[in-house]
Amino acid sequence: MQNAPYIAAGLSDADMLWLLSVGKLRRLAAGEQLVAVGKPVNDLFFVVSGLLGVMLDGARLAQLHQGDVVGEMSFVERHSSLVSVIAEEATEMLAIPRKLILARFEQEPVFAARFYRALAVFLSERLRETTAVVRAAGDDKLRDEADKAARERFAKLFSKSGP
């Protein structure tokens, strides 16, 4: 997935330096869990090195490598995680506390605009990749389930964002 260039490209050098200055390096051993299903995610993580598995019901949905982002959906939606993320090998991440990012948004609204734009481009690319995988699978049932899930998510999203 290696989509960090989408995030980095949308942020200024000063934005990136700020993220690096407030982030803390976190190390995981192989098999250690970073994110658990149903638990809140309080940090946004950038994978520095290693390999993470995105798991649901014991099945790996995706792998995350250097440059990938973890926790972006929980950051945007403010919901607990729908998946688990587990280190498949020794992994290092830059962990940036959500509360510090939100405080920065308050101090500098232009940073918030750049950040959310970069995140939107990142999520759009991830959706394109997922769509390509589903399409390549050629499985009508899988496609129908993905379509139903997407419709439910959009219905939830728009029911919460009323006037």
N, C-alpha and C positions, 0 to 999 in steps of 0.2 A: 504493500500500500504506500509506502514511502512518500507521503504527501506534505511533509514539512515545508518544501519549497513554496507551496501555495500559501502557507501561513506567513513564512518569512518574507515572501515577495510583497505581501500586503502591509507589512509593518516597516516603520522607519528604522534606521540604525539605532537611534535613541530608544525606540520601543524595545528592540531586541536586547540592548544593553540593560535596560531596566528589568526585563524578564530574567536575564542572567543574574542580575544583582540581587533579586529577591528570591530566586529559586534556590532550592537545596538539592544537592546530589543525593539520590536514594539508590541503594544497591539491593538487589534481590538475588537470592541463590536459586538455582534450578529447582522447580517445584513449588516455590514460594508464591503465595497469592497476593496480587496487588489490589484487585477489585473483586468483591463478592456480590453475587446476585442479591438484590433486595437491600443492599447497604448503600448509604449515601457516599458520594465521592466528593471529597472536600478540596481536592487539588486537581490541577490540570497538569498532565505529565507529558514531557517530550522524551522519547526514547533516545538515549545517547549511544548505547551499545547493547548488544544482546538480542534476544528473541523472546517475544511474548505470544501466548496463545489466547485467543478470544474464544471462550467456551460457553456452551449452553447445553444443559442436560447431558454432560459428558462428551459432547461432540465438539470438535474444533470448527469454528466458523471462519476464522481468519488468523493470520499471523501478523504481528507487528514488529517492525525492524527499526533500525537506526533512522531517526528523523520523523517517525510516526508520532501521532498524538493519541493520548489515552485520557478519557474523561470528558471529552468535548460535548458529548450528548447530555450528560448529567449537568454540565456547566450551563448549557443553553436551556434545557428543560427544567432544571431544578428537581429532578426525580431521582430516585434510587436507581442503581444499575440494573439492567435487564440481563446482563451477562457477567460471567466471571472472567478475569484476566489473570493468567498464571505465567510465571517465567518458565520458559522451556529450556533456558540455559541461563547462566549468570548474566544479569542485566543491570544496566545503570540508566537512571532516568533523572531528568531535572524536574522536580516537583515544585509547582508554583501555587501557593495557597489561593483558593478562590476569593477569600475575603480581601486579600491584597489587590487582586485584579479589580474587584468591584470598587474598592476604595479609589484606585487609580482612575476608574471610569468617572467617579464623582469629581475628582480633581481636574481631570483632563478629558472632556467629552469628545474631543477630536481623536484621542487614543481609542476610546470606546468605539467610535465609528470605524476606524481602521481595523481594529481587532475583530469586530463582528463581521465586517466585510471579508476579511481574510478567512475567518472561520466559515462563512457561508460558501466561499469558493472551495475550501477544503471539503466541506460536507457534500457539496455538489459533485465534486470529483469522486468522492467515496461512493455516492449513490450511482454514478455512471459505472464504476467498477462493479458494483454489486449487480446492477442491471445486466451488465455484460455476462457475468457469471451465470445468472439465472437464465438468460437467453441462450447461452451456450449449452446449458444443461438440457435444454429442449424438453423439459418436464412440465407438461401442462398443469399438473396438480400443484407442483411447486410454484409455478407462475401464478396460479389462481390464489394460493395461500398468501403469497407475497403481496398480491394486489389487494386482497381483503385486509391484510394487516396494515398496508399503507393507507387504505381508505379509513380504517378505524383510527389510525394515528392522526390523520388530517382532521377527521371529525372531532377528535378530542382537542387538538390544537386550536381549531377555530371556535369551538364552543367555549374555550377559556379566554379567548382574545377579543371578546365583544367590547362594545363601546363603554 
